[in-house]
């Protein structure tokens, strides 16, 4: 059956609202999450709606499934407490 036009229209509105506020990785993760929610046919529907390649959406899905680090959490915390040794 595929993804309905109503769902595609809702995605288009969501993307129009959020995309200007997101960086490339955040957009990819949002698209990946939407594709996962939609299930079968979701990657194609999201890619067509967002006007990106299916590879980009699939990469977002893969990042989510791999447990991608949250933004701002890519580096390990520094050892020791601040101000030690003073």
Secondary structure, DSSP 8 states (H G I E B T S, - for coil): ----HHHHHHHHHHHHHHGGGS-HHHHHHHHHHHHHHH-TTHHHHHHHHHTS-HHHHHHHHHHHHTT---TT--S---SS-TTTT-
